[in-house]
């Protein structure tokens, strides 16, 4: 089996975008994650309760890591908001 080629060379366009748009990267990751969780539920791989548990664990881990890192605290709050939103839409 041959080596898999990367779409981007080191120093290519992706690295430029990453360096210049950290907020956009975070937003994209958030939306991709949400879409994956919704698909896992729709495919009956995870229940809504299990998804809320995954989100709770992620938020807790970030909150614990955020003792010295404000970005972790903010990320934890964002995940909690997503969890609450998911909870309300599934009730």
C-alpha positions, 0 to 999 in steps of 0.5 A: 500500500502506497503512502497517503499524500497530504492535501497540503504541503508544510507551509502551504495554504492550510498553515497560512489559514490556521495562523491567520484565523484561529477564531474561524478554526474554532468555529469550524471545529465546533460545527463539525463536532456538532454535526458528527454528534447529531449524525451519531444520534441519528444513526442510533450509535449514541443516544441523546443521553450519551451525547450529553455525557460526552459533552459534559466530560469534555467541558469538565476536562477543559474546566479542570485544565483551565486553572491557568488557561482562560481559553480552556475555561471559555471553551468549557463554557461553549461546550456547556452551552452546546450541551444545554442547547442539545438538551433543550432540542431533544426534550 
